């Protein structure tokens, strides 16, 4: 079934057999780079655009396939909140992302074959309440099954997430488009968001909509 333009989707995938797919900081950094560079409708290699590889990765896509609204990378899986910008954008973005990172990972680790557990999982966000909850759910992944009170340090110290951007820090701003939410819902940023998300520990209302919950 085709994905409609401007709709929001919770997208998830994990390593095959739940294997670790991010072994170190270099792996996380490479995946983040790909989140940006593969999001251009027409990808040009650094040799064609006159920039170094690092400059190319951190540049703004001329036309995005998707809006990347929120994300969180964990050792053996990742969560993304995407908005469809172009017809077939999410599917193309995810295919590029999976292929690019698998090629990098396999070459680096001298392995072959699939890295992720088949095609990515995808859930349509069909209400404002679900949209707000899924943003919090994605950001709270580093908390695991621990209580909010005992795990705030895990959240603050986990670098590979859009949580810090929502808390008002200039982190990953070059590739995030949280402003895509403005037409659909209002969300606090800065200290207000940090206080808000720290109180969100009940996902019972949307539990049946979550994709393969944390772990």
ZADO-1210 file (C-alpha; in nm, 4 decimals, padded with zeros to 6 digits):
<atoms>
<atom x="00.0000" y="00.0000" z="00.0000" code="UNK" pos="1"/>
<atom x="00.1530" y="00.3347" z="-00.1067" code="UNK" pos="2"/>
<atom x="00.2593" y="00.5783" z="00.1657" code="UNK" pos="3"/>
<atom x="00.0694" y="00.9056" z="00.1445" code="UNK" pos="4"/>
<atom x="00.2561" y="01.2347" z="00.1205" code="UNK" pos="5"/>
<atom x="00.3101" y="01.4303" z="00.4453" code="UNK" pos="6"/>
<atom x="00.2129" y="01.1352" z="00.6664" code="UNK" pos="7"/>
<atom x="00.4315" y="01.0470" z="00.9662" code="UNK" pos="8"/>
<atom x="00.5728" y="00.6993" z="01.0190" code="UNK" pos="9"/>
<atom x="00.7554" y="00.5240" z="01.3018" code="UNK" pos="10"/>
<atom x="01.0275" y="00.3222" z="01.1307" code="UNK" pos="11"/>
<atom x="01.2360" y="00.0580" z="01.3053" code="UNK" pos="12"/>
<atom x="01.4891" y="-00.2117" z="01.2316" code="UNK" pos="13"/>
<atom x="01.7398" y="-00.4186" z="01.4231" code="UNK" pos="14"/>
<atom x="02.0353" y="-00.6427" z="01.3568" code="UNK" pos="15"/>
<atom x="01.9708" y="-00.9889" z="01.2259" code="UNK" pos="16"/>
<atom x="01.9447" y="-01.2337" z="01.5177" code="UNK" pos="17"/>
<atom x="01.9446" y="-00.9210" z="01.7398" code="UNK" pos="18"/>
<atom x="02.3153" y="-00.8781" z="01.6712" code="UNK" pos="19"/>
<atom x="02.4957" y="-00.5554" z="01.7586" code="UNK" pos="20"/>
<atom x="02.5127" y="-00.3252" z="01.4569" code="UNK" pos="21"/>
<atom x="02.6884" y="-00.0297" z="01.6241" code="UNK" pos="22"/>
<atom x="03.0099" y="-00.1530" z="01.7840" code="UNK" pos="23"/>
<atom x="03.1742" y="00.1812" z="01.8557" code="UNK" pos="24"/>
<atom x="03.1573" y="00.5576" z="01.8052" code="UNK" pos="25"/>
<atom x="03.2850" y="00.5267" z="01.4494" code="UNK" pos="26"/>
<atom x="02.9857" y="00.3084" z="01.3591" code="UNK" pos="27"/>
<atom x="02.7361" y="00.5499" z="01.5148" code="UNK" pos="28"/>
<atom x="02.8974" y="00.8425" z="01.3353" code="UNK" pos="29"/>
<atom x="02.8857" y="00.6660" z="01.0008" code="UNK" pos="30"/>
<atom x="02.5171" y="00.5812" z="01.0370" code="UNK" pos="31"/>
<atom x="02.4403" y="00.9429" z="01.1302" code="UNK" pos="32"/>
<atom x="02.6318" y="01.0613" z="00.8248" code="UNK" pos="33"/>
<atom x="02.4235" y="00.8321" z="00.6074" code="UNK" pos="34"/>
<atom x="02.1005" y="00.9586" z="00.7651" code="UNK" pos="35"/>
<atom x="02.1864" y="01.2926" z="00.6102" code="UNK" pos="36"/>
<atom x="02.3565" y="01.2101" z="00.2816" code="UNK" pos="37"/>
<atom x="02.1105" y="00.9470" z="00.1547" code="UNK" pos="38"/>
<atom x="01.8199" y="01.1842" z="00.2139" code="UNK" pos="39"/>
<atom x="01.8923" y="01.3852" z="-00.1010" code="UNK" pos="40"/>
<atom x="01.6670" y="01.3110" z="-00.3972" code="UNK" pos="41"/>
<atom x="01.9765" y="01.3242" z="-00.6170" code="UNK" pos="42"/>
<atom x="02.2905" y="01.2111" z="-00.4366" code="UNK" pos="43"/>
<atom x="02.6164" y="01.3489" z="-00.5751" code="UNK" pos="44"/>
<atom x="02.9491" y="01.2079" z="-00.4645" code="UNK" pos="45"/>
<atom x="03.2054" y="01.4503" z="-00.3168" code="UNK" pos="46"/>
<atom x="03.4024" y="01.4283" z="-00.6431" code="UNK" pos="47"/>
<atom x="03.1041" y="01.5737" z="-00.8294" code="UNK" pos="48"/>
<atom x="03.0050" y="01.8492" z="-00.5887" code="UNK" pos="49"/>
<atom x="03.3538" y="01.9826" z="-00.5183" code="UNK" pos="50"/>
<atom x="03.3397" y="01.9164" z="-00.1417" code="UNK" pos="51"/>
<atom x="03.5285" y="01.6841" z="00.0859" code="UNK" pos="52"/>
<atom x="03.3493" y="01.3706" z="00.2050" code="UNK" pos="53"/>
<atom x="03.2837" y="01.5185" z="00.5520" code="UNK" pos="54"/>
<atom x="03.1511" y="01.8447" z="00.4031" code="UNK" pos="55"/>
<atom x="02.9269" y="01.6494" z="00.1688" code="UNK" pos="56"/>
<atom x="02.7781" y="01.4431" z="00.4506" code="UNK" pos="57"/>
<atom x="02.6968" y="01.7472" z="00.6686" code="UNK" pos="58"/>
<atom x="02.5623" y="01.9618" z="00.3859" code="UNK" pos="59"/>
<atom x="02.1927" y="02.0290" z="00.3409" code="UNK" pos="60"/>
<atom x="02.0239" y="01.8062" z="00.0807" code="UNK" pos="61"/>
<atom x="01.8967" y="02.0122" z="-00.2118" code="UNK" pos="62"/>
<atom x="01.5649" y="01.8250" z="-00.1975" code="UNK" pos="63"/>
<atom x="01.4845" y="01.5749" z="00.0776" code="UNK" pos="64"/>
<atom x="01.3137" y="01.2422" z="00.0293" code="UNK" pos="65"/>
<atom x="01.1812" y="01.2540" z="00.3875" code="UNK" pos="66"/>
<atom x="01.1699" y="01.4794" z="00.6903" code="UNK" pos="67"/>
<atom x="01.3705" y="01.3233" z="00.9718" code="UNK" pos="68"/>
<atom x="01.1708" y="01.4349" z="01.2748" code="UNK" pos="69"/>
<atom x="01.3248" y="01.2214" z="01.5511" code="UNK" pos="70"/>
<atom x="01.5637" y="00.9297" z="01.5887" code="UNK" pos="71"/>
<atom x="01.7477" y="00.7118" z="01.8364" code="UNK" pos="72"/>
<atom x="02.0287" y="00.4657" z="01.7704" code="UNK" pos="73"/>
<atom x="02.0829" y="00.1773" z="02.0108" code="UNK" pos="74"/>
<atom x="02.3529" y="-00.0933" z="01.9946" code="UNK" pos="75"/>
<atom x="02.1378" y="-00.3483" z="01.8099" code="UNK" pos="76"/>
<atom x="01.8540" y="-00.1410" z="01.6640" code="UNK" pos="77"/>
<atom x="01.7331" y="00.2027" z="01.5630" code="UNK" pos="78"/>
<atom x="01.4108" y="00.4042" z="01.5663" code="UNK" pos="79"/>
<atom x="01.3225" y="00.6848" z="01.3237" code="UNK" pos="80"/>
<atom x="01.0235" y="00.9169" z="01.2949" code="UNK" pos="81"/>
<atom x="00.9895" y="01.0089" z="00.9281" code="UNK" pos="82"/>
<atom x="00.7509" y="01.2190" z="00.7241" code="UNK" pos="83"/>
<atom x="00.6980" y="01.1326" z="00.3575" code="UNK" pos="84"/>
<atom x="00.8026" y="01.4308" z="00.1400" code="UNK" pos="85"/>
<atom x="00.8140" y="01.2734" z="-00.2040" code="UNK" pos="86"/>
<atom x="00.6287" y="00.9784" z="-00.3509" code="UNK" pos="87"/>
<atom x="00.8116" y="00.6637" z="-00.2426" code="UNK" pos="88"/>
<atom x="01.0507" y="00.8728" z="-00.0327" code="UNK" pos="89"/>
<atom x="01.0515" y="00.6616" z="00.2836" code="UNK" pos="90"/>
<atom x="01.1050" y="00.3368" z="00.0952" code="UNK" pos="91"/>
<atom x="01.3879" y="00.4838" z="-00.1123" code="UNK" pos="92"/>
<atom x="01.5482" y="00.6469" z="00.1915" code="UNK" pos="93"/>
<atom x="01.5412" y="00.3257" z="00.3936" code="UNK" pos="94"/>
<atom x="01.6712" y="00.1153" z="00.1051" code="UNK" pos="95"/>
<atom x="01.9634" y="00.3537" z="00.0548" code="UNK" pos="96"/>
<atom x="02.0326" y="00.3746" z="00.4281" code="UNK" pos="97"/>
<atom x="02.0330" y="-00.0008" z="00.4809" code="UNK" pos="98"/>
<atom x="02.2466" y="-00.0700" z="00.1764" code="UNK" pos="99"/>
<atom x="02.5040" y="00.2000" z="00.2502" code="UNK" pos="100"/>
<atom x="02.5490" y="00.1067" z="00.6141" code="UNK" pos="101"/>
<atom x="02.5578" y="-00.2686" z="00.5482" code="UNK" pos="102"/>
<atom x="02.8284" y="-00.2209" z="00.2854" code="UNK" pos="103"/>
<atom x="03.0318" y="-00.0085" z="00.5276" code="UNK" pos="104"/>
<atom x="02.9845" y="-00.2510" z="00.8183" code="UNK" pos="105"/>
<atom x="03.0604" y="-00.5628" z="00.6163" code="UNK" pos="106"/>
<atom x="03.3769" y="-00.4186" z="00.4651" code="UNK" pos="107"/>
<atom x="03.4965" y="-00.2893" z="00.8022" code="UNK" pos="108"/>
<atom x="03.4351" y="-00.6225" z="00.9750" code="UNK" pos="109"/>
<atom x="03.5292" y="-00.8520" z="00.6852" code="UNK" pos="110"/>
<atom x="03.1911" y="-01.0169" z="00.6733" code="UNK" pos="111"/>
<atom x="02.9180" y="-01.0676" z="00.4122" code="UNK" pos="112"/>
<atom x="02.5443" y="-01.1056" z="00.3991" code="UNK" pos="113"/>
<atom x="02.2498" y="-00.9297" z="00.5583" code="UNK" pos="114"/>
<atom x="02.3060" y="-00.7059" z="00.8594" code="UNK" pos="115"/>
<atom x="01.9496" y="-00.6020" z="00.9406" code="UNK" pos="116"/>
<atom x="01.6458" y="-00.8196" z="01.0083" code="UNK" pos="117"/>
<atom x="01.4770" y="-00.8029" z="00.6708" code="UNK" pos="118"/>
<atom x="01.2737" y="-00.5073" z="00.5487" code="UNK" pos="119"/>
<atom x="01.2288" y="-00.2217" z="00.7931" code="UNK" pos="120"/>
<atom x="00.9172" y="-00.2164" z="01.0143" code="UNK" pos="121"/>
<atom x="00.6809" y="00.0738" z="00.9589" code="UNK" pos="122"/>
<atom x="00.3793" y="00.2131" z="01.1477" code="UNK" pos="123"/>
<atom x="00.1587" y="00.4964" z="01.0259" code="UNK" pos="124"/>
<atom x="00.1028" y="00.7660" z="01.2897" code="UNK" pos="125"/>
<atom x="-00.2694" y="00.8314" z="01.2622" code="UNK" pos="126"/>
<atom x="-00.3419" y="01.0650" z="01.5559" code="UNK" pos="127"/>
<atom x="-00.1895" y="01.3601" z="01.7385" code="UNK" pos="128"/>
<atom x="-00.1773" y="01.1637" z="02.0653" code="UNK" pos="129"/>
<atom x="00.0131" y="00.8804" z="01.8977" code="UNK" pos="130"/>
<atom x="00.2499" y="01.1304" z="01.7342" code="UNK" pos="131"/>
<atom x="00.3384" y="01.2911" z="02.0658" code="UNK" pos="132"/>
<atom x="00.3792" y="00.9566" z="02.2410" code="UNK" pos="133"/>
<atom x="00.6014" y="00.8101" z="01.9716" code="UNK" pos="134"/>
<atom x="00.8440" y="01.1035" z="01.9897" code="UNK" pos="135"/>
<atom x="00.8805" y="01.0450" z="02.3635" code="UNK" pos="136"/>
<atom x="00.9047" y="00.6683" z="02.3175" code="UNK" pos="137"/>
<atom x="01.1862" y="00.7042" z="02.0654" code="UNK" pos="138"/>
<atom x="01.3788" y="00.9430" z="02.2875" code="UNK" pos="139"/>
<atom x="01.3329" y="00.7263" z="02.5970" code="UNK" pos="140"/>
<atom x="01.4857" y="00.4142" z="02.4415" code="UNK" pos="141"/>
<atom x="01.8187" y="00.4561" z="02.6255" code="UNK" pos="142"/>
<atom x="01.6256" y="00.4212" z="02.9514" code="UNK" pos="143"/>
<atom x="01.5560" y="00.0553" z="02.8732" code="UNK" pos="144"/>
<atom x="01.3215" y="-00.1044" z="03.1235" code="UNK" pos="145"/>
<atom x="01.4553" y="00.1018" z="03.4125" code="UNK" pos="146"/>
<atom x="01.2563" y="00.3642" z="03.5935" code="UNK" pos="147"/>
<atom x="01.2751" y="00.7288" z="03.4892" code="UNK" pos="148"/>
<atom x="01.4127" y="00.8356" z="03.8272" code="UNK" pos="149"/>
<atom x="01.7043" y="00.5921" z="03.8149" code="UNK" pos="150"/>
<atom x="01.7944" y="00.6397" z="03.4506" code="UNK" pos="151"/>
<atom x="01.7992" y="01.0129" z="03.3710" code="UNK" pos="152"/>
<atom x="02.1772" y="00.9940" z="03.3350" code="UNK" pos="153"/>
<atom x="02.1366" y="00.7285" z="03.0642" code="UNK" pos="154"/>
<atom x="01.9138" y="00.9642" z="02.8709" code="UNK" pos="155"/>
<atom x="02.1360" y="01.2687" z="02.9115" code="UNK" pos="156"/>
<atom x="02.4535" y="01.0781" z="02.8264" code="UNK" pos="157"/>
<atom x="02.3252" y="00.8904" z="02.5224" code="UNK" pos="158"/>
<atom x="02.4665" y="01.0921" z="02.2346" code="UNK" pos="159"/>
<atom x="02.3033" y="00.9240" z="01.9353" code="UNK" pos="160"/>
<atom x="01.9531" y="01.0645" z="01.9554" code="UNK" pos="161"/>
<atom x="01.7511" y="01.3720" z="01.8607" code="UNK" pos="162"/>
<atom x="01.6583" y="01.4071" z="02.2289" code="UNK" pos="163"/>
<atom x="01.9297" y="01.6669" z="02.2821" code="UNK" pos="164"/>
<atom x="01.8017" y="01.8782" z="01.9919" code="UNK" pos="165"/>
<atom x="01.4525" y="01.8800" z="02.1414" code="UNK" pos="166"/>
<atom x="01.6080" y="01.9846" z="02.4729" code="UNK" pos="167"/>
<atom x="01.7381" y="02.3001" z="02.3039" code="UNK" pos="168"/>
<atom x="02.0939" y="02.1981" z="02.2192" code="UNK" pos="169"/>
<atom x="02.2352" y="02.2596" z="01.8726" code="UNK" pos="170"/>
<atom x="02.2943" y="01.8928" z="01.7977" code="UNK" pos="171"/>
<atom x="02.2132" y="01.7261" z="01.4656" code="UNK" pos="172"/>
<atom x="02.0213" y="02.0403" z="01.3671" code="UNK" pos="173"/>
<atom x="02.1638" y="02.0210" z="01.0140" code="UNK" pos="174"/>
<atom x="01.9659" y="01.7048" z="00.9402" code="UNK" pos="175"/>
<atom x="01.6558" y="01.7238" z="01.1609" code="UNK" pos="176"/>
<atom x="01.3219" y="01.8750" z="01.0593" code="UNK" pos="177"/>
<atom x="01.1087" y="01.8878" z="01.3777" code="UNK" pos="178"/>
<atom x="00.9363" y="02.1930" z="01.2306" code="UNK" pos="179"/>
<atom x="00.7432" y="01.9430" z="01.0161" code="UNK" pos="180"/>
<atom x="00.5326" y="01.8862" z="01.3288" code="UNK" pos="181"/>
<atom x="00.4100" y="02.2454" z="01.3434" code="UNK" pos="182"/>
<atom x="00.1110" y="02.1916" z="01.1148" code="UNK" pos="183"/>
<atom x="-00.0061" y="01.8902" z="01.3121" code="UNK" pos="184"/>
<atom x="00.0788" y="01.9430" z="01.6781" code="UNK" pos="185"/>
<atom x="00.2651" y="02.1680" z="01.9195" code="UNK" pos="186"/>
<atom x="00.5604" y="02.0430" z="02.1191" code="UNK" pos="187"/>
<atom x="00.7671" y="02.2256" z="02.3785" code="UNK" pos="188"/>
<atom x="01.1421" y="02.2553" z="02.3337" code="UNK" pos="189"/>
<atom x="01.4327" y="02.3214" z="02.5683" code="UNK" pos="190"/>
<atom x="01.3977" y="02.2718" z="02.9426" code="UNK" pos="191"/>
<atom x="01.0188" y="02.2327" z="02.9101" code="UNK" pos="192"/>
<atom x="01.0618" y="01.9336" z="02.6840" code="UNK" pos="193"/>
<atom x="01.3264" y="01.7789" z="02.9106" code="UNK" pos="194"/>
<atom x="01.0926" y="01.8051" z="03.2090" code="UNK" pos="195"/>
<atom x="00.8007" y="01.6754" z="03.0034" code="UNK" pos="196"/>
<atom x="00.9726" y="01.3704" z="02.8548" code="UNK" pos="197"/>
<atom x="01.1156" y="01.2712" z="03.1941" code="UNK" pos="198"/>
<atom x="00.7599" y="01.2282" z="03.3199" code="UNK" pos="199"/>
<atom x="00.6521" y="01.0024" z="03.0328" code="UNK" pos="200"/>
<atom x="00.6752" y="00.6451" z="03.1577" code="UNK" pos="201"/>
<atom x="00.3313" y="00.5124" z="03.0698" code="UNK" pos="202"/>
<atom x="00.2909" y="00.3941" z="02.7098" code="UNK" pos="203"/>
<atom x="00.0005" y="00.1623" z="02.7809" code="UNK" pos="204"/>
<atom x="-00.2342" y="00.3619" z="02.5562" code="UNK" pos="205"/>
<atom x="-00.0147" y="00.3087" z="02.2503" code="UNK" pos="206"/>
<atom x="00.1615" y="-00.0141" z="02.3473" code="UNK" pos="207"/>
<atom x="-00.0262" y="-00.2101" z="02.0815" code="UNK" pos="208"/>
<atom x="00.1039" y="00.0352" z="01.8190" code="UNK" pos="209"/>
<atom x="00.4707" y="00.0158" z="01.9098" code="UNK" pos="210"/>
<atom x="00.7058" y="-00.1770" z="01.6858" code="UNK" pos="211"/>
<atom x="00.9003" y="-00.4478" z="01.8629" code="UNK" pos="212"/>
<atom x="00.9427" y="-00.2502" z="02.1861" code="UNK" pos="213"/>
<atom x="01.2810" y="-00.1668" z="02.3345" code="UNK" pos="214"/>
<atom x="01.5526" y="-00.4277" z="02.3341" code="UNK" pos="215"/>
</atoms>
